[in-house]
Amino acid sequence: MPFMPTLDGYFQTHNTYRFLTVREQVLTVTGEAKHGMWRVQDNGLVRLYRIFNAAGVPVGSDVYNPSVQDDILSDYKPVLKPGLETGDSGGWDGYRYFQDADGDGQAAFVDIPIYHPYFKGSYNDHPVIDLPYWFSTLSGANFTNAKHVWEYASMQPNANRVGPLGKRAGLDIKEHYTNIIRFDLFHDARMWIQVGLGNTTRDVFDQTDIDNGNMAMDVAYRALDTSKVEYEVYLIERTFFNVPHMFVTVVMDNTDNNHMRYTRPAGLYWDKLVEMGLVNNLKTEMTYDPDMPVIDEKGEQVLKTMRYTPFYGLNHLNRPHDEGSGGWCPQKGGDLGFYPANPGGSGFPNQYEEATPVCEGLVLDIKMYANLDKYTWNSPIFQLMNSGTTENPQVYLGEGNQYGEFTDPYLVENGFVNPHKLNFTETNNPDSKAAQAISVTFEAVGESSAYIDPMTGHMIRADVD
């Protein structure tokens, strides 16, 4: 069987590098340990931006009013491409901060629920979005040094398959998450929870601390007890200010409490859930500081409260100097666009403000892999060696000889006979100069590797010459 395609690339933010490789249809991503992440939660709405020079709809329009349906469909898109749609060559120009950004009384964007007719029923059976996710940026704009790797990987059979937790976080909404690949962690990679052991007088801040500018605190991480947490890990392509970026993402749901779950009991999304009879048993109170199962310093399973840190990131010691702005945790969800000025949030416009980021409450070891073809290699027939020829039985040819005859004096003197010897000699085959042959019948014809050629979109299998 031939080798599958091989590719290499890297992402970079803040002079920290993460390396991507594809070998034998396995995508690996290796970067730094304990990469800080923020919590965000989608609100069930999709923000659509007005195409440059399109008529649009008036600010404040009822998105369900039949009179504006056609205009929303024709004049608004979730992502605007450079050129005619943005009025410029840069995708950045498609992003808008304000409804009246275009200055003509027409809405620069509209927010519509995933059940809106715009989506033509694609999400009518979608599970309720009731889980947050933790995320962090892994790349700069357009991730040019890994674009070829990601474009290849995101076309493969296992790409763009979202698990049940991911769907409850809305990660399968294609208008937001352009491409997505689910990963497994290597055996020694962990997710870590900041538990703040409380060696100072308090392990959390109160308003007196904040008012006095005294925010001394403890930072202590403990491994997440994954036996008590359902979780999924993803690498996601999403536009950030209308330009593609790469994000690492973790979705979690504790098995012993409901601290992850939340749905805001108000707004267009909630109204549709009520109409569809989907609000029973939904948790409608935000848990700001979730209790998480961890492995403590004694190796015991315990429940500890996840503590936020006030920092943009533990590796940002002087962000105003290094990056030119910010340095502190945004402390609320929603659009990051204005950060560090108000009303800057921690994520995207379609997210709840009350889903606070709990900055660095979760950190992740960037050491993970994804099978791009088969879900697992744990199969007795995956890449079984007859899968390259699809023949069963398989004929093997070799030179004639007597293989395995003992010559060691000790063995010969004591009469040891090799029970595994093979005899391909003139005695057994008069044509001793000819190649000998063995016919082997396998349990089955093996499953071969396969890949999708990005140039043609065709599936190429290893067993096809």
C-alpha positions, 0 to 999 in steps of 0.5 A: 500500500502506498503512503498517504499524503504528508503535510506540515504547517504551523500556527502562531500567536504572541510568538508561541507556535503550534505545529500541525502534521499529517502522516498516514491520515492522522492529523497531530497538533502539538504546542505548549502545555497549559494553554489558557482558555475562556468560556463563551456560550452561543445564544441560538442566533446567527448574525448576518452582515449587510452586503456592500451597497445592498438595500438592506432592511431598516434598523429594528425590523422584525426579522419574522415580518414577511415583508423583509424576508426576501431582503434578508435572504438577498442582502445579508450573509454570515461571512462577507467575501472580499470584493463586491460583498465588502466594498474592499479587498479586505475581509475586515471591512465586512465586520460592523460594530453598530447597527447604524454603521452604514449611516443610512438607517438600514441595519448593518446586521441582523440577528436571526434564530437558527430556526429562521426561514433563512436557513431553509429548515437546516436546523429545525431538529437542532438540539437546544443550545444549552452548553458553553464552550471554552476556546482560545485563538491558535492562529493569526488571520488566515493562518497562512503557514498552515492553510494548506494543511487545514484545507486538506484536513478539513476535506477528509472523511472525518472532518466536519463531524460534530459530536452530541456535546458540540451540537448542544454548544452550537458548533455545527452551525455552519454559518459560524463554524466554517470547518471543524475537526474533533480531536483526542488528547495524547495519553499524557495531555490533560485539561487543568482546572484553576482551583485557587488553594486559598493559601492567602486569606481568601481564594476569590476576590470580593468587591473590597479587594477590587475597590482597593486595587488589592487583588492578590490571589493563589493560582493552583491547577489540578487535572480535570477528572475526565471520568466525571466529565463528558467532553469533546475537543475541537479545532475550529475555523471561524471568522473573527472580524470577518477574517478566518482564524483557528480556535481550539475548543473544549465542550464539557458537561459534568456528570454529577452536576448541571453547572455547565448548562444554561439557556437564557429565558428571554429573546428570539431564540427562547421564544422559538423554544417555547413555541416548539415545546422545548423549554421543559427542564432547561436550566435558566440560571447561569452558574458563574463559578462551576464546581468541577471534578479534579484529581487533587494533590493526593491523587483523590477525586474531589470537587473544586470550584473553578476560579477565574484569574483577572489576567488576559492570559497567564503568559501576558505579563505586560500586554499593554507593552507587548500587544499595545492594549488590554491585559485584564480579563474581559469578565463578560461574554459577547463581542470582543471587538471593543476590548479593552474599551467598553463594551468589549466582551470575550468572544463573538457577537452571538454570545451571552454576556452573562457567560463570563469567560472565567479566564484561565479557569481551564487550561489545556495541553496542546497535544492532540490528534485526529484520525482523518479517515477511520475513526480508529485503528483498533480493528483487526482488518484495518490496513490488513496487508491484503487490503492493498491488493484486495485478494483473498486468498493472497499468494506470496512468492519467495526463494527456495531454501530450507529455513530454520534448520538449527546449526547451534552445536548445543541444539544439534548435539541435544537433538533439538528440532525447530518445530517452526522450520520451513522446507522449500527445497528440491525434495519438495519442489523439483524446480528448486531454482524457481520461486516458491509460493504460499497461498494464505487465506485471511479472515477478510479483505482488509480495509485500506486507508483513503483520502480525498484529493483537495484538487479534484474532490475525489476519494483516493483509496490505497488499494487503487493503482 
